[in-house]
Amino acid sequence: MDAATGTILFEENAHERLAPASVTKVMTLLLVMEAIDSGVLSWDDTITTSASAAAKGGSQVYLEEGEQMSVRDMVKSVTVSSANDCATALAEAISGSETAFVEKMNARAQELGMEQTHFVNCTGLDDDPNAKEHLTSAYDIALMSRELILHHPDIRTYTTIWMDSIRDGAFGLTNTNRLVRFYPGATGLKTGSTDSALYCLSATAERDGMELIAVVMKAPSSAHRFDDAKALLDYGFSAWSLVSVYPDAPLAPIPVLLGTVDQIQPQLARDCRLLVRKGQEGAA
């Protein structure tokens, strides 16, 4: 998917409902970023870890019940190390409970047109009793990934980290998305793997002003998901261009009646960019 226009460049079984594993956290992060934008949270807020957050298994930074950590470090831990405990703590800070937060996740999914999606938790873990109902599709993941990177570009500050630390350097973090280090232009976004979901990935990368989203689900191995994502991104960058379109001449002035000036000069409200096949840029 081209992020700017939402155009699908290539798809295969894009609407098949599958388990997303920790790629679920794209929606969790989207709601966290929206909470920060709206003032519900701030980057420097301190969150106290609940018993339920501390008890989360899978990928984690081993929060202890009662331990305090900033929103900034929790977001870093989720994006870089896929920390389930931090994702849960953030969800509880926003909505009071993970259950209430999941309701927000599903409502936001409906708003984005994610018709194949139903979330039952904020992490994608299989240990939920209703885990078999936790489903989405590659297309829906692309939709929420686009919403996150398009409207919350600050998330790249964290999704592009290869190695970092929390707890004043005492606990190291290494990105689960190896494309961040090895794929030129990589900007994120989120990996995921469980026994039932196998290996999943929403990969984003930017070159020459064009950002693409490649989603891979149910790959048989971690290497397969990265290879497939690279192949998709390589295809998009090699076959397509995003070009800016401007009027050939300045827009005509508009006369003003009974005003303080005789006329005003209209300006374009936003840049207009078109997605075209390589070699056809001049035709745009």
C-alpha positions in Angstrom: 0.0 0.0 0.0 1.2 3.5 -0.8 0.8 5.4 2.5 0.0 8.8 0.9 -2.9 7.7 -1.3 -3.9 4.4 0.2 -3.5 2.7 -3.2 -2.9 -1.0 -3.1 0.1 -1.8 -5.4 0.0 -5.6 -4.9 -2.2 -8.0 -2.9 -2.7 -11.7 -2.4 -5.4 -13.0 0.0 -5.5 -9.5 1.4 -8.9 -10.0 3.1 -8.3 -13.4 4.6 -9.0 -13.3 8.4 -5.9 -14.4 10.3 -4.4 -14.0 13.7 -2.1 -11.0 13.8 0.0 -11.7 16.9 1.8 -8.6 18.1 1.1 -6.7 14.9 -2.1 -6.0 17.0 0.0 -3.4 18.8 -0.2 -1.1 15.7 -3.8 -0.3 16.9 -2.6 -0.1 20.5 0.0 2.4 19.5 -2.4 4.4 17.4 -4.8 4.8 20.3 -1.8 5.8 22.6 -0.7 8.4 20.1 -4.2 9.8 19.8 -4.4 9.9 23.6 -1.2 11.9 23.7 -2.5 14.3 21.0 -5.8 14.8 22.9 -4.1 15.4 26.3 -5.3 12.2 28.0 -1.6 11.2 28.3 1.6 13.1 27.9 5.1 11.7 27.1 6.4 12.5 30.5 3.5 11.0 32.5 4.5 8.2 34.9 2.4 5.0 34.8 2.3 2.6 37.8 2.3 -1.1 36.7 -0.8 -3.1 37.7 -0.7 -6.7 38.7 -2.4 -7.7 35.4 0.2 -5.8 33.3 3.1 -7.3 35.3 1.6 -10.8 34.7 1.7 -10.6 30.9 3.8 -13.2 29.3 5.5 -13.3 25.9 7.8 -10.4 24.9 8.2 -8.1 27.9 10.5 -5.8 29.8 9.6 -7.6 33.1 7.7 -4.8 34.8 7.0 -5.5 38.4 3.7 -4.7 40.1 3.9 -1.2 41.4 6.9 -0.3 39.2 6.7 3.2 37.6 7.8 4.0 34.1 7.2 7.0 31.8 4.9 6.9 28.8 7.9 7.6 26.7 9.8 4.5 27.8 6.7 2.3 27.6 6.1 3.4 24.0 9.7 2.8 23.3 9.5 -0.7 24.8 6.4 -1.6 22.8 7.7 -0.4 19.5 11.3 -1.7 19.9 10.8 -4.9 21.9 7.1 -5.6 21.6 6.6 -5.4 25.3 3.2 -6.9 26.3 3.5 -5.7 29.8 4.0 -2.1 28.7 1.2 -2.3 26.1 -1.2 -3.5 28.8 -0.1 -0.7 31.2 -0.6 1.9 28.5 -4.1 0.5 27.7 -5.1 0.6 31.4 -3.8 4.2 31.7 -6.0 5.3 28.9 -9.2 3.4 29.5 -8.9 2.1 33.1 -8.8 -1.6 32.0 -7.7 -3.6 29.1 -11.3 -4.7 28.4 -12.4 -1.1 28.1 -9.4 -0.3 25.9 -10.2 -3.3 23.6 -13.7 -1.8 23.1 -11.9 1.4 21.9 -9.7 -0.7 19.6 -12.7 -2.3 17.9 -14.6 1.0 17.6 -11.5 2.6 16.0 -11.2 -0.3 13.7 -14.7 0.2 12.5 -14.1 3.9 11.9 -11.1 3.0 9.7 -13.1 0.5 7.6 -11.4 -2.6 9.0 -14.2 -5.0 8.2 -12.3 -8.2 8.8 -11.0 -7.2 12.3 -12.1 -8.2 15.8 -9.7 -7.6 18.7 -10.0 -9.4 22.1 -6.8 -8.0 23.7 -4.3 -5.2 23.2 -1.3 -7.5 22.7 -2.1 -10.3 20.3 -1.1 -13.0 22.8 -2.6 -16.5 22.4 -3.2 -16.9 26.1 -6.5 -15.1 26.0 -9.6 -17.5 26.4 -11.1 -15.8 23.3 -7.8 -15.8 21.3 -9.4 -17.6 18.4 -11.7 -14.7 17.9 -8.7 -12.2 17.7 -8.6 -11.8 13.9 -7.8 -9.3 11.2 -6.5 -9.2 7.6 -3.5 -8.0 5.8 -5.6 -5.2 4.2 -6.9 -4.1 7.6 -3.4 -4.1 9.1 -2.3 -1.8 6.2 -5.2 0.5 7.0 -4.3 1.0 10.7 -0.6 1.1 9.8 -1.3 3.9 7.3 -3.4 5.8 9.9 -0.5 5.6 12.4 2.3 6.7 10.2 0.3 9.3 8.3 -1.1 11.2 11.2 1.4 10.4 13.9 4.8 10.8 12.3 6.5 11.1 15.7 6.1 7.3 16.1 9.0 7.0 13.7 11.2 8.3 16.5 10.7 4.9 18.2 10.0 2.5 15.3 13.3 3.3 13.7 15.4 2.5 16.9 17.7 -0.5 16.4 19.1 -0.6 19.9 18.4 1.4 23.0 17.7 1.0 26.7 15.4 1.8 29.6 15.8 2.0 33.4 18.7 4.4 33.0 20.6 2.0 30.8 20.1 -1.0 33.0 17.8 -2.9 30.5 18.7 -3.2 26.9 16.3 -3.2 24.0 16.9 -4.5 20.5 14.3 -4.1 17.7 12.4 -7.2 16.7 12.1 -5.7 13.2 15.5 -6.4 11.6 14.6 -4.4 8.5 15.2 -1.3 10.6 18.9 -2.1 10.4 19.2 -3.9 7.1 16.7 -2.4 4.7 17.5 1.1 3.3 14.8 3.6 4.1 13.0 1.4 6.7 10.8 3.4 9.1 9.1 0.6 11.1 6.7 -0.8 11.9 5.7 -3.9 13.9 6.5 -7.6 14.1 4.5 -10.4 15.6 4.7 -14.1 16.1 2.8 -16.8 18.1 2.3 -20.5 17.7 -1.1 -20.0 16.0 -0.4 -16.8 14.0 3.1 -17.9 12.9 5.2 -14.9 11.7 3.6 -11.6 10.9 4.9 -8.2 9.9 3.8 -4.7 9.0 6.8 -3.1 7.4 7.1 0.5 6.4 9.8 2.2 4.4 10.4 5.6 2.7 12.4 6.5 -0.4 12.3 9.6 -2.6 9.3 11.0 -0.6 7.2 7.9 -1.1 6.4 5.7 1.9 5.1 2.2 1.4 3.5 -0.4 3.8 4.1 -4.1 3.2 2.0 -6.6 5.3 2.9 -10.3 5.6 0.9 -12.7 7.7 1.3 -16.4 8.6 4.8 -16.7 7.2 6.4 -20.1 8.1 9.5 -18.5 9.6 10.9 -15.1 10.7 13.3 -15.1 7.7 10.3 -15.6 5.3 8.4 -12.7 6.6 11.3 -10.3 6.2 12.2 -11.7 2.8 8.6 -11.3 1.6 8.3 -7.8 3.0 11.6 -6.8 1.3 10.3 -8.2 -2.0 7.0 -6.3 -1.7 8.8 -3.0 -0.8 11.4 -3.5 -3.6 8.6 -4.0 -6.1 6.8 -0.8 -5.0 9.9 1.4 -5.1 11.0 0.0 -8.4 7.7 0.2 -10.2 6.0 3.3 -8.8 6.6 7.0 -8.2 4.8 9.6 -6.2 4.8 12.9 -8.1 3.6 16.3 -7.0 1.2 18.0 -9.3 0.9 21.8 -9.6 -1.1 24.1 -11.9 0.8 25.2 -15.1 0.1 28.8 -14.2 -0.8 30.7 -11.0 -4.5 30.5 -10.0 -6.5 33.5 -11.2 -7.2 36.2 -8.6 -10.8 36.4 -7.2 -12.5 39.7 -7.1 -13.8 40.9 -3.7 -17.0 43.0 -3.6 -17.5 45.5 -0.7 -14.2 44.3 0.9 -11.1 46.0 2.2 -9.2 44.8 -0.9 -10.2 44.5 -4.5 -9.1 40.9 -5.0 -7.5 37.9 -3.3 -5.0 35.4 -4.6 -6.1 31.8 -4.0 -3.4 29.3 -2.9 -3.5 25.5 -3.0 -4.7 24.2 0.4 -2.5 21.2 0.2 0.0 19.4 -2.0 -1.5 17.2 -4.6 0.5 14.0 -5.2 -0.3 11.3 -7.7 0.9 7.7 -7.8 2.1 6.8 -11.3 4.1 3.9 -12.8 7.8 4.6 -13.2 8.5 6.1 -16.6 5.1 7.8 -16.8 5.9 10.7 -14.5 5.8 13.3 -17.3 2.3 12.2 -18.2 1.0 13.1 -14.8 
